[in-house]
Amino acid sequence: MIRIEDVTKLYPGGHDALRGLTLRVDTGEMVFVTGHSGAGKSTLLKLIALIERPTSGRVIVDGVNTRNITRRRIPAYRRQIGMVFQDHKLLYDRPVFDNVALPLVIAGIGHREAARKVRAALDQVSLLNKEKQFPETLSSGEQQRVGIARAIVSRPKLLIADEPTGNLDPDLSLEVMRIFRRFNEVGVTLLIASHDIALIDQLGCGRIALEKGALQIEQEEDVVSEYMERLEAEQEGGL
Amino acid sequence: MTDVRSSEALQPPQRTGRLSGWFVRHTSTAIAALGRIWRQPFASLMTILVIAVTLALPAAMHVVVKNARSISASWDNALDFSVYLKTNTSLEQTTRLADIISQRADIESVRLVSAEVALTEFREQSGFGEALDQLQVNPLPHTLVVRPAASNTEVSMGLLNEELGNLPEADFVQVDTEWVRRFHAILAILERAILMGATLLGIAILVIIGNTIRLEIQNRREEIEVTKLIGASNAFVRRPFLYSGFWYGLTGGLLALLLVYYGLYALADPASRLAGLYDSAFDFLALDIGESFLIIGCGVGLGLIGSWIAATRHMRRIEPR
């Protein structure tokens, strides 16, 4: 689903956020990206969402090299990816229903079909009874669930989340992670940036540890050996 | 239950459904834009008022010039020479002279105004009745009002003027052509000035609407960023602002029309009184339907163009970070 090949991202001013990063997330996987702040987690997600472009290297999402996606085609590309943010990025001037419906409105989906999809999405995050409320009247955990409902309402194959539990207490965090887990079980690929290692270990998912814009050393060996194994397996399968 | 419904969703969307969806989307965007204008009544009213006044100004000027043109058009046909005869000319001589002149091919008609008739008219219209009664003799001469044929050119009119003046009975000849021609020239200048002024005012409206939309974009910056982040195209983000511009233009145009009509209503009475004083059958011309629609159309057009320029310019700078 996602292939990052030797990607370097340099920000103006000489700060390099990613340095020759190579990694791969397969379809149907749920993978966490961990690391200290400044390790390049957010940059990685921004490259996938085409908020940023790599300085060098290739970012391939669902078989498409993002370099070939022109400015004009970015909106259509983003509509295929669900995005969850640490600060929710909800619109506070409209109720929950309208917030969740926004991706469908953007995609031009008819009112009745949209309403059905919005309710389905709200049901999945257990907020069906709050559709008429305004985000400000909800707790932080509920707001984050609204953000998640918005991310999945158009049923994307890939969902990326940047510190989705960053502002939540452990119980709420676990609840959010369970929701993600359920999406994963129905085939959604997830890439989640988080520094909450205890929580991730609890879930037992794949983990990519970043350090100063590259894979952590011990991790790199794991990834490489795993990658080699996978290649061998594929070759055997091919023969 | 949900399974049944989702299988419906898998069917290809019908064309009518898509069209009506498009219609519903635009309608709701338009209504939402109107709602935003409504929720800020004071600021919105200011913008609308400025647009209205800016549109009404050239429209009102246009009406004035249009009426002046229609009045002067009636003068064109009435470029009469008034030939005042010497006071010692008898009525009999005058009648004969009128006959002779009216025979000419370049003359359409000759009307004789005798000294007595002239005095009576003057007494009635001037209000000097009693003072005139004190006069022993009628000081007014007989007059021939000579209307040239329409076929006359400027040159032949000049010659005719000279010829009439050279008649032995003529005291002097009065023509109003010069004045009418100058008036026409002034009107032509005024018309062009209005056109130029209207163009400048149109640019002013673009700036006003552009600025209003720019403020609106700034206020909704976060919303634009979020919608772009989840896949909104520039066209989608621009649409509500275009509708804002549309509403500003439309309401501004309608208010401008109202202002002009009110102004005309207030002027109609004194204008017809003035026309009465000149004894002319003058119809006060208001804006016709085409012109009314043109004003509204200008408002809407400028609203759309202004908001499009502003939205396109400022939206490009708002990209998610």
Contacts between the chains, C-beta under 8 A, distances in Angstrom:
chain1	res1	chain2	res2	distance
A	49	B	229	7.6
A	51	B	229	7.5
A	51	B	319	7.8
A	51	B	320	5.3
A	51	B	321	6.8
A	75	B	228	7.4
A	75	B	231	4.9
A	75	B	232	6.0
A	75	B	233	4.2
A	75	B	234	7.8
A	75	B	236	7.6
A	76	B	231	7.1
A	76	B	233	7.7
A	77	B	231	7.7
A	78	B	229	7.2
A	78	B	230	6.5
A	78	B	231	3.8
A	79	B	230	7.5
A	79	B	231	3.5
A	83	B	229	6.6
A	83	B	230	6.5
A	89	B	226	4.9
A	89	B	229	6.7
A	90	B	226	7.7
A	91	B	222	7.9
A	91	B	223	5.5
A	91	B	226	6.1
A	93	B	223	7.5
A	102	B	227	6.6
A	102	B	230	6.4
A	103	B	230	5.3
A	103	B	231	6.4
A	105	B	25	7.2
A	106	B	227	6.7
A	106	B	230	6.8
A	106	B	231	5.6
A	106	B	232	4.7
A	106	B	233	7.7
A	106	B	236	5.7
A	107	B	231	7.5
A	108	B	21	6.6
A	108	B	22	7.3
A	108	B	25	6.6
A	109	B	21	7.5
A	110	B	13	7.3
A	110	B	17	5.8
A	110	B	18	7.6
A	110	B	20	7.8
A	110	B	21	4.2
A	110	B	24	7.6
A	111	B	21	7.1
A	111	B	24	5.9
A	113	B	9	5.8
A	116	B	5	6.0
A	116	B	9	7.6
A	120	B	2	6.7
A	150	B	230	7.0
A	151	B	230	8.0
